[in-house]
Amino acid sequence: MQAVALGASPFAMPPVQIAASATWYGFCRNVSKTHFHNTQETLLKTPRNVFALLSVCALLAGGLPATATAHGDVTPQAVDTHTLPQLGADWRQDNPYRTGPAHEEAQRIGSSAYNQNCARCHGLEAISGGIAPDLRKLDTDCMSLADAKKKEACYAEVSQYFTATVRKGRTRDGRVYMPPFEGVLSQEAVWAIKTYLESRRVKD
């Protein structure tokens, strides 16, 4: 593994590698030496993001198990979607609640479902802390397309990727980074979450 330079973003690395890497501990020591000299003035002038980094360092120094830093430590929670139009067994290619009379209800349910099932890893209000993907940016590439048909096709492609990921989860080297939600979240619940995320879109 390459060394992590001071000022670089260690959160871009897989979390299990972070916990296991000696380089990460060296990074923590460098942050501490650079920013702290046991004076009140230094503490007051230290950037907030440095305190956040050192909080992670403290967890690692305390022996936090590597597996606990993966994204899979979430128990999927079922979502009540009886107030939404039911979609049947065949999965839609794109979000059926993006427009139409069910949009607001889908967004409301999706917000609650996101908080129950996704926020722990992807952040409150879909604002990622830097390890899990920022789900507000799922459609970023599509938003800049001028051609309406290409934009629609792009949104549909992203939606299919999203539903496949939610249903099947994500694993790497035998570690669960995201649990599968197939059989727990209905199609209606998954599209409701997607509707909520679309309300949180950012361009960059």
N, C-alpha and C positions, 0 to 999 in steps of 0.2 A: 504494500500500500504506500502511496506517496505521502510525504509529510504534509501536514496542514499548516499553511503559512498564517501568521498572525494577521487578522483582518479578513481572512478568507471565511467562507461559510461552511463550517463543519457539518451543519444540518443537511447539506446536500448529500452526505454519505449515507449509506444504509445504516439504520440504527444499531443493528447487531454488530456491524463492523466498528462503529463508534465505541461501543461498550467494550469490545475485545482489543482494541488497538492501543499499543503503547504510545503511538503518535498522539493520540487524543489526550493522554495524561500529560505528555510534554506540552501540548497546546495549553492545557489548563494551567500548568506551572508558568508558562510564558505570560498568560493573561494576568495572573496574580502578581508576578514580579513587575510587570509593566505598569499596572494601574494602582497598586496598593503599597503604601509605605507607612501604614499604621498612623495616619494623621487624619484628623477630622476634615481638614480642608480637602484632602485627596478624595475622601469618601463622598463629599458633597459634589465634587466635580466629575466623578466617575459616570460615564454614560449608562443609561438604564439597560441597554442591550448587553453591556459587560456584566452587570449583575445577573442577568438572565443566564448568560453563559456559565458564570461561576456557580449558579444554582444547579445546573446540569452536572458540573464538575463535582459538586458536593455529593450529589446522588451517586455518581459513579464511584467516588472515593469511599462511600459508605457500603459498597458491595452490592449495588443494585444488580440483580441477575440480568444477563444479557437478553434472555427471552422476554423479560417484562417490557423491554423497549420496543419490541415489534408491535405492529398495529393490530394484531389479532386478538388482543385481550378484551374482547367485547362480546357480551351475550346478546344475540339478536332478539329484538322485541317485536312482537306482532303489532300491527296497526289496524285500528278500526276504520274501514273505508266504506261502511254501508251507505253513507250519504252521497257517495260518488256514483256516476254511471258505471255499471259493471261491464268489464271488457271481455270476459270469456277466457277460454284456455289458450287461444292463439295469441302470441305476443305481437304487439303492434311494432311497426318499423320506426315510428316517431311518436312524440308526445301527443296523445289525444286530448290532453287537458290544456295545451298551450293557449288555445283560444276557446271561446264558447262559454255557455252559461255555467259550466262546472269549474271554470278556471279559478275563481276566488276560493271556492271550497277546497279544491285540490291544493292550492297554495297554503291554505290554513292547515290542512292535514299534513302536508309535506313538511311544514315548519316544525310541527310537533314530532313527526316521524324522524326527521333529521336529528333533532335534539336527543331523541332516545337511542338512535342507532349509529349516528355518524359523527356527532360533535366531539366525542371523546378523542378521536384521532384527527379529524379534519378541522376542528376548531369551532367555537361558537360563532353563529351567523356565517358559517362557511369560511371564516378567515383563518387560514392555516397558520400554525406556529412555525412552519418551515420544514417539518419532516414529512408529513403526509401531503399529497397533492392538494393544491388550492382549487377547490371545486367551483369557485366563482369564475374560473378561467377556462372551463371545459370548452366553451364555444368561441373562444377568443379569435381563432383563425377564421371562423365562419362570419363573424360580425363585420369584418372588413371587406367582404365580397360584395361587389356592386351588382353583379348579375343575380336576379331574384331566384332563378332556377338553380344556379350553382350554390347559392346560399341555403336554399331549402334542402338540397341534396347533402350539403355539408352538415347541417343540423341533424339530419336523419342518420348520417354515418356516426356522428358523435353520440347520438342517442342510443344506437345499437351497441356501441362500445360500452357506454355507461351501463345499460341493462345487463349486458353479458358479464361485466365486472362485478356488479352487485350480486347477480345470481350465483356466479361461480367462485367469487372471492379471488384472492391473490396469495400465492405461495412462492417462496424462493429458497432453494437449498433445503427443502423440508420444513422451513419455518413459515408459519401463517402470518402474513402481513395484513391480510384482510379476510375475515371469515366469510364463508358463503351464506347468502341470505335466501337461497332457493328453498321453498317450502315454508319459510317464515314470513317473508314479505310477499304479499300478493302483487300481481301486476299493477293493480290500482295504487297500491302503496308506493311501489317503485316510481311510477310516473308522477305521483304526487310529490315525492321528494325531488324529482327532476324539475317539476314545475316551480317548487320553492327555490331551487338552485338557479333557475333562469331568472328569478326575480332579484337574485344577488349578483348578477353578471357584472364583470368589470372588463374593460378593454385591455388593460395591461397590468 
